[in-house]
């Protein structure tokens, strides 16, 4: 189909393209008004007894300590494996606007896991600062409590227990929102997509209408005309 025919069909069925562009504009405005989100990625580090994060052999790379941190994660998630995303991708990058993801630090990717550090990552995404902060503190307390409870359950002496501490700089809560440039680019992309789909729909509808008219005209041509009363036969 040549460009002239496409433009002709678009002019005849202009209301289809205009409707789709209008819907796209409405959706774009709604998404723009939706605003940004608050997010945080808090890290709880597990270490050998009587060590600190500055100790050269604090056990953060010890497989037994890593396994214990994994057991804490499993308890928090009620035995269900957490959703798997690439380590480099932020939680909100998956389209999450409100949610929690607690997992063992994974240096692999979404297809291959590689647990090399005894760190529990707590990712929280929410609409308000207060909700994210309260959820963050609740989950941190739960991780620390489970660390003590699991070791107390096997009667581990207090001096020989694996310690858990929050990495201080990871308590920060950030606000993420699209820039003006990103919003303009998204609006242009939505307009282009709506125009392309609208053009395709206009051409398709125009073609179907033309085919229907052709079938009706052929059917009328095959039907013999009625002889009017009083006319010579």
C-alpha atoms as a printed R data frame, in Angstrom:
    type eleno elety resid chain resno       x       y       z
1   ATOM     1    CA   UNK     A     1   0.000   0.000   0.000
2   ATOM     2    CA   UNK     A     2   1.486   3.332  -1.118
3   ATOM     3    CA   UNK     A     3   1.755   6.401   1.080
4   ATOM     4    CA   UNK     A     4  -1.029   8.198  -0.757
5   ATOM     5    CA   UNK     A     5  -3.482   5.397   0.028
6   ATOM     6    CA   UNK     A     6  -2.432   5.399   3.661
7   ATOM     7    CA   UNK     A     7  -2.943   9.134   3.949
8   ATOM     8    CA   UNK     A     8  -6.291   8.842   2.174
9   ATOM     9    CA   UNK     A     9  -7.468   6.160   4.596
10  ATOM    10    CA   UNK     A    10  -6.181   8.228   7.517
11  ATOM    11    CA   UNK     A    11  -8.159  11.256   6.349
12  ATOM    12    CA   UNK     A    12 -11.354   9.245   5.911
13  ATOM    13    CA   UNK     A    13 -10.995   7.541   9.320
14  ATOM    14    CA   UNK     A    14  -9.394  10.446  11.165
15  ATOM    15    CA   UNK     A    15 -11.589   9.953  14.202
16  ATOM    16    CA   UNK     A    16  -9.884   6.631  14.991
17  ATOM    17    CA   UNK     A    17  -6.398   8.150  15.125
18  ATOM    18    CA   UNK     A    18  -7.637  11.164  17.084
19  ATOM    19    CA   UNK     A    19  -9.317   8.892  19.649
20  ATOM    20    CA   UNK     A    20  -6.174   6.826  20.191
21  ATOM    21    CA   UNK     A    21  -3.971   9.909  20.467
22  ATOM    22    CA   UNK     A    22  -6.418  11.364  22.997
23  ATOM    23    CA   UNK     A    23  -6.339   8.168  25.066
24  ATOM    24    CA   UNK     A    24  -2.544   8.148  24.965
25  ATOM    25    CA   UNK     A    25  -2.454  11.779  26.084
26  ATOM    26    CA   UNK     A    26  -4.802  11.006  28.981
27  ATOM    27    CA   UNK     A    27  -2.706   8.038  30.103
28  ATOM    28    CA   UNK     A    28   0.486  10.098  29.827
29  ATOM    29    CA   UNK     A    29  -0.950  12.879  31.977
30  ATOM    30    CA   UNK     A    30  -2.132  10.380  34.589
31  ATOM    31    CA   UNK     A    31   1.290   8.749  34.743
32  ATOM    32    CA   UNK     A    32   3.012  12.135  34.974
33  ATOM    33    CA   UNK     A    33   0.786  13.165  37.891
34  ATOM    34    CA   UNK     A    34   1.461   9.865  39.624
35  ATOM    35    CA   UNK     A    35   4.700  11.323  40.944
36  ATOM    36    CA   UNK     A    36   7.851   9.623  42.133
37  ATOM    37    CA   UNK     A    37   8.537   7.014  44.786
38  ATOM    38    CA   UNK     A    38  10.657   6.589  47.893
39  ATOM    39    CA   UNK     A    39  13.117   3.734  47.976
40  ATOM    40    CA   UNK     A    40  15.861   2.329  50.146
41  ATOM    41    CA   UNK     A    41  18.231  -0.627  50.046
42  ATOM    42    CA   UNK     A    42  19.339  -1.448  53.573
43  ATOM    43    CA   UNK     A    43  22.126  -3.963  54.117
44  ATOM    44    CA   UNK     A    44  22.564  -6.114  57.219
45  ATOM    45    CA   UNK     A    45  26.003  -7.690  57.434
46  ATOM    46    CA   UNK     A    46  26.670 -10.995  59.252
47  ATOM    47    CA   UNK     A    47  30.103 -11.588  60.806
48  ATOM    48    CA   UNK     A    48  31.967 -14.045  62.993
49  ATOM    49    CA   UNK     A    49  31.776 -13.601  66.773
50  ATOM    50    CA   UNK     A    50  33.828 -10.783  68.293
51  ATOM    51    CA   UNK     A    51  34.644  -9.185  64.930
52  ATOM    52    CA   UNK     A    52  33.724  -5.938  63.223
53  ATOM    53    CA   UNK     A    53  33.385  -4.799  59.642
54  ATOM    54    CA   UNK     A    54  36.984  -3.529  59.817
55  ATOM    55    CA   UNK     A    55  38.407  -6.862  60.957
56  ATOM    56    CA   UNK     A    56  40.489  -8.548  58.218
57  ATOM    57    CA   UNK     A    57  38.820 -11.936  58.776
58  ATOM    58    CA   UNK     A    58  35.336 -10.988  59.942
59  ATOM    59    CA   UNK     A    59  33.698 -13.924  58.182
60  ATOM    60    CA   UNK     A    60  31.531 -12.051  55.682
61  ATOM    61    CA   UNK     A    61  32.991 -14.319  52.981
62  ATOM    62    CA   UNK     A    62  32.758 -17.472  55.095
63  ATOM    63    CA   UNK     A    63  30.382 -19.977  53.524
64  ATOM    64    CA   UNK     A    64  28.977 -21.044  56.895
65  ATOM    65    CA   UNK     A    65  28.150 -17.430  57.763
66  ATOM    66    CA   UNK     A    66  26.653 -16.940  54.302
67  ATOM    67    CA   UNK     A    67  24.508 -20.032  54.822
68  ATOM    68    CA   UNK     A    68  23.271 -18.674  58.143
69  ATOM    69    CA   UNK     A    69  22.356 -15.348  56.533
70  ATOM    70    CA   UNK     A    70  20.470 -17.333  53.885
71  ATOM    71    CA   UNK     A    71  18.548 -19.140  56.624
72  ATOM    72    CA   UNK     A    72  17.476 -15.782  58.065
73  ATOM    73    CA   UNK     A    73  16.266 -14.664  54.634
74  ATOM    74    CA   UNK     A    74  14.326 -17.903  54.249
75  ATOM    75    CA   UNK     A    75  12.595 -17.379  57.584
76  ATOM    76    CA   UNK     A    76  11.587 -13.824  56.684
77  ATOM    77    CA   UNK     A    77  10.176 -14.967  53.337
78  ATOM    78    CA   UNK     A    78   8.298 -17.854  54.982
79  ATOM    79    CA   UNK     A    79  10.284 -20.418  53.049
80  ATOM    80    CA   UNK     A    80   9.459 -18.957  49.647
81  ATOM    81    CA   UNK     A    81  12.323 -17.873  47.373
82  ATOM    82    CA   UNK     A    82  12.393 -14.116  46.754
83  ATOM    83    CA   UNK     A    83  11.840 -12.687  43.287
84  ATOM    84    CA   UNK     A    84  15.007 -12.790  41.227
85  ATOM    85    CA   UNK     A    85  16.276  -9.652  39.526
86  ATOM    86    CA   UNK     A    86  19.643  -8.591  38.235
87  ATOM    87    CA   UNK     A    87  21.890  -7.333  41.024
88  ATOM    88    CA   UNK     A    88  22.499  -4.111  39.120
89  ATOM    89    CA   UNK     A    89  18.793  -3.377  38.607
90  ATOM    90    CA   UNK     A    90  16.937  -1.423  41.310
91  ATOM    91    CA   UNK     A    91  13.766  -2.923  42.727
92  ATOM    92    CA   UNK     A    92  11.611  -0.064  41.449
93  ATOM    93    CA   UNK     A    93  13.081  -0.674  37.976
94  ATOM    94    CA   UNK     A    94  10.748  -3.659  37.668
95  ATOM    95    CA   UNK     A    95   7.747  -1.338  37.854
96  ATOM    96    CA   UNK     A    96   7.232  -1.834  41.592
97  ATOM    97    CA   UNK     A    97   5.682   1.188  43.295
98  ATOM    98    CA   UNK     A    98   4.935  -0.372  46.675
99  ATOM    99    CA   UNK     A    99   6.673  -3.492  47.840
100 ATOM   100    CA   UNK     A   100   9.402  -5.226  49.821
101 ATOM   101    CA   UNK     A   101  12.196  -7.518  48.688
102 ATOM   102    CA   UNK     A   102  14.432  -9.272  51.216
103 ATOM   103    CA   UNK     A   103  17.211 -11.379  49.744
104 ATOM   104    CA   UNK     A   104  20.745 -12.574  50.249
105 ATOM   105    CA   UNK     A   105  23.334 -10.457  48.430
106 ATOM   106    CA   UNK     A   106  23.747 -12.025  45.001
107 ATOM   107    CA   UNK     A   107  26.731 -11.197  42.811
108 ATOM   108    CA   UNK     A   108  25.242 -13.186  39.936
109 ATOM   109    CA   UNK     A   109  22.275 -12.219  37.783
110 ATOM   110    CA   UNK     A   110  18.622 -13.196  37.350
111 ATOM   111    CA   UNK     A   111  19.584 -16.497  35.723
112 ATOM   112    CA   UNK     A   112  22.656 -17.561  37.741
113 ATOM   113    CA   UNK     A   113  23.008 -17.019  41.499
114 ATOM   114    CA   UNK     A   114  26.343 -16.418  43.216
115 ATOM   115    CA   UNK     A   115  26.178 -15.841  46.975
116 ATOM   116    CA   UNK     A   116  29.642 -14.662  47.971
117 ATOM   117    CA   UNK     A   117  28.899 -12.288  50.865
118 ATOM   118    CA   UNK     A   118  26.997 -12.765  54.123
119 ATOM   119    CA   UNK     A   119  24.783  -9.726  53.631
120 ATOM   120    CA   UNK     A   120  21.013  -9.436  53.663
121 ATOM   121    CA   UNK     A   121  19.615  -6.757  51.383
122 ATOM   122    CA   UNK     A   122  16.296  -5.197  52.361
123 ATOM   123    CA   UNK     A   123  14.741  -3.251  49.507
124 ATOM   124    CA   UNK     A   124  11.649  -1.183  50.259
125 ATOM   125    CA   UNK     A   125   9.637   0.888  47.778
126 ATOM   126    CA   UNK     A   126   6.700   3.076  48.746
127 ATOM   127    CA   UNK     A   127   4.693   6.184  48.019
128 ATOM   128    CA   UNK     A   128   5.582   8.104  51.169
129 ATOM   129    CA   UNK     A   129   8.725   8.625  53.217
130 ATOM   130    CA   UNK     A   130   7.034   7.602  56.477
131 ATOM   131    CA   UNK     A   131   5.729   4.297  55.124
132 ATOM   132    CA   UNK     A   132   9.130   3.353  53.707
133 ATOM   133    CA   UNK     A   133  10.900   4.325  56.921
134 ATOM   134    CA   UNK     A   134   8.538   2.351  59.160
135 ATOM   135    CA   UNK     A   135   8.768  -0.725  56.937
136 ATOM   136    CA   UNK     A   136  12.550  -0.411  56.819
137 ATOM   137    CA   UNK     A   137  12.899  -0.265  60.611
138 ATOM   138    CA   UNK     A   138  10.440  -3.128  61.072
139 ATOM   139    CA   UNK     A   139  12.332  -5.415  58.697
140 ATOM   140    CA   UNK     A   140  15.724  -4.518  60.135
141 ATOM   141    CA   UNK     A   141  14.471  -5.344  63.635
142 ATOM   142    CA   UNK     A   142  13.051  -8.606  62.347
143 ATOM   143    CA   UNK     A   143  16.339  -9.637  60.728
144 ATOM   144    CA   UNK     A   144  18.275  -8.896  63.915
145 ATOM   145    CA   UNK     A   145  15.700 -10.689  66.065
146 ATOM   146    CA   UNK     A   146  15.693 -13.781  63.841
147 ATOM   147    CA   UNK     A   147  19.483 -13.856  63.920
148 ATOM   148    CA   UNK     A   148  19.416 -14.112  67.702
149 ATOM   149    CA   UNK     A   149  16.397 -16.450  67.816
150 ATOM   150    CA   UNK     A   150  17.855 -19.007  65.394
151 ATOM   151    CA   UNK     A   151  21.083 -19.214  67.353
152 ATOM   152    CA   UNK     A   152  19.310 -19.336  70.684
153 ATOM   153    CA   UNK     A   153  17.228 -22.243  69.382
154 ATOM   154    CA   UNK     A   154  20.371 -24.372  69.050
155 ATOM   155    CA   UNK     A   155  21.702 -23.170  72.434
156 ATOM   156    CA   UNK     A   156  24.691 -21.358  70.939
157 ATOM   157    CA   UNK     A   157  26.658 -19.535  73.670
158 ATOM   158    CA   UNK     A   158  26.286 -15.744  73.477
159 ATOM   159    CA   UNK     A   159  30.028 -15.288  72.982
160 ATOM   160    CA   UNK     A   160  30.094 -17.673  70.007
161 ATOM   161    CA   UNK     A   161  27.130 -16.325  68.120
162 ATOM   162    CA   UNK     A   162  27.303 -14.801  64.663
163 ATOM   163    CA   UNK     A   163  26.759 -11.063  64.934
164 ATOM   164    CA   UNK     A   164  24.541  -9.002  62.670
165 ATOM   165    CA   UNK     A   165  24.772  -5.259  62.189
166 ATOM   166    CA   UNK     A   166  23.311  -2.711  59.824
167 ATOM   167    CA   UNK     A   167  25.654  -0.982  57.416
168 ATOM   168    CA   UNK     A   168  25.008   2.646  58.525
169 ATOM   169    CA   UNK     A   169  25.163   4.372  55.131
170 ATOM   170    CA   UNK     A   170  22.508   2.029  53.729
171 ATOM   171    CA   UNK     A   171  19.761   3.408  55.968
172 ATOM   172    CA   UNK     A   172  19.316   6.368  53.644
173 ATOM   173    CA   UNK     A   173  15.924   6.764  51.945
174 ATOM   174    CA   UNK     A   174  15.933   8.320  48.487
175 ATOM   175    CA   UNK     A   175  13.241   9.942  46.367
176 ATOM   176    CA   UNK     A   176  13.170   8.847  42.721
177 ATOM   177    CA   UNK     A   177  11.234  10.698  40.034
178 ATOM   178    CA   UNK     A   178  11.475  11.284  36.316
179 ATOM   179    CA   UNK     A   179  13.204  14.429  35.094
180 ATOM   180    CA   UNK     A   180  11.559  16.929  32.744
181 ATOM   181    CA   UNK     A   181  13.625  15.592  29.878
182 ATOM   182    CA   UNK     A   182  12.547  12.022  30.621
183 ATOM   183    CA   UNK     A   183   8.907  13.067  30.850
184 ATOM   184    CA   UNK     A   184   9.135  14.888  27.508
185 ATOM   185    CA   UNK     A   185  10.785  11.880  25.883
186 ATOM   186    CA   UNK     A   186   8.118   9.561  27.313
187 ATOM   187    CA   UNK     A   187   5.349  11.856  26.062
188 ATOM   188    CA   UNK     A   188   6.853  11.951  22.576
189 ATOM   189    CA   UNK     A   189   7.184   8.161  22.564
190 ATOM   190    CA   UNK     A   190   3.555   7.741  23.649
191 ATOM   191    CA   UNK     A   191   2.389  10.155  20.925
192 ATOM   192    CA   UNK     A   192   4.415   8.350  18.254
193 ATOM   193    CA   UNK     A   193   3.112   4.946  19.370
194 ATOM   194    CA   UNK     A   194  -0.488   6.185  19.414
195 ATOM   195    CA   UNK     A   195  -0.080   7.730  15.948
196 ATOM   196    CA   UNK     A   196   1.362   4.524  14.507
197 ATOM   197    CA   UNK     A   197  -1.388   2.372  16.014
198 ATOM   198    CA   UNK     A   198  -4.034   4.900  14.996
199 ATOM   199    CA   UNK     A   199  -2.792   4.894  11.404
200 ATOM   200    CA   UNK     A   200  -2.808   1.098  11.293
201 ATOM   201    CA   UNK     A   201  -6.326   0.946  12.733
202 ATOM   202    CA   UNK     A   202  -7.569   3.592  10.278
203 ATOM   203    CA   UNK     A   203  -6.146   1.714   7.305
204 ATOM   204    CA   UNK     A   204  -7.519  -1.609   8.570
205 ATOM   205    CA   UNK     A   205 -11.015  -0.242   9.193
206 ATOM   206    CA   UNK     A   206 -11.048   1.549   5.827
207 ATOM   207    CA   UNK     A   207 -10.007  -1.641   4.071
208 ATOM   208    CA   UNK     A   208 -12.679  -3.711   5.844
209 ATOM   209    CA   UNK     A   209 -15.369  -1.160   4.977
210 ATOM   210    CA   UNK     A   210 -14.264  -1.147   1.333
211 ATOM   211    CA   UNK     A   211 -14.341  -4.939   1.202
212 ATOM   212    CA   UNK     A   212 -17.809  -5.011   2.742
213 ATOM   213    CA   UNK     A   213 -19.121  -2.519   0.210
214 ATOM   214    CA   UNK     A   214 -17.610  -4.546  -2.617
215 ATOM   215    CA   UNK     A   215 -19.289  -7.734  -1.381
216 ATOM   216    CA   UNK     A   216 -22.644  -5.955  -1.107
217 ATOM   217    CA   UNK     A   217 -22.346  -4.518  -4.601
218 ATOM   218    CA   UNK     A   218 -21.488  -7.918  -6.056
219 ATOM   219    CA   UNK     A   219 -24.398  -9.517  -4.217
220 ATOM   220    CA   UNK     A   220 -26.744  -6.848  -5.572
221 ATOM   221    CA   UNK     A   221 -25.461  -7.409  -9.098
222 ATOM   222    CA   UNK     A   222 -26.141 -11.157  -8.869
223 ATOM   223    CA   UNK     A   223 -29.719 -10.640  -7.605
224 ATOM   224    CA   UNK     A   224 -32.216 -10.284 -10.533
225 ATOM   225    CA   UNK     A   225 -34.320  -7.135 -10.402
226 ATOM   226    CA   UNK     A   226 -38.010  -7.402  -9.595
227 ATOM   227    CA   UNK     A   227 -40.456  -6.704 -12.400
228 ATOM   228    CA   UNK     A   228 -42.613  -3.769 -11.423
229 ATOM   229    CA   UNK     A   229 -46.383  -4.231 -11.552
230 ATOM   230    CA   UNK     A   230 -47.911  -2.950 -14.838
231 ATOM   231    CA   UNK     A   231 -44.629  -2.855 -16.676
232 ATOM   232    CA   UNK     A   232 -44.289  -4.824 -19.949
233 ATOM   233    CA   UNK     A   233 -42.554  -8.140 -19.604
